[in-house]
């Protein structure tokens, strides 16, 4: 059991160190990384200072995407920081988007594309929210009975 605790603290230490180092290498503040990963800045702070011991899979995945690395690298399972993308898992539309992104001539154009994607997502969320307010879910009058 003692070795399990040591392994756990070692992997936790590697995660904290790599999360912090990658964030700084990318020139991101905790709040910026939090926004990119869809989590709170407080969570990023707790993960980096070690007060957060476990990180859920979906959060870990979003962090790796935001930092341009793999979950395996963040967890210390590999020393190769390059992201691993299973091309088979991408839809045709996702592949086309990546191809178009790579064809852009410079980083400012690529940043503009990312910002436009974020703007579109925010607009979609705003529309969905407005539609939810206009059409609230109806609650059934009586509970459904088993057949």
NORQUI-V335071 format. One record per helix or strand of 2 or more residues. SS is the DSSP state (H for helix, E for strand). FROM is the first residue (numbers start at 1). TO is the last residue. If there is no record, write none. Layout:
# NORQUI-V335071
ss=<SS/SS>
from=<FROM/FROM>
to=<TO/TO>
This chain:
# NORQUI-V335071
ss=<H/H/H/H/H/H/H/H>
from=<2/30/41/57/71/87/92/107>
to=<25/37/49/67/75/89/103/134>
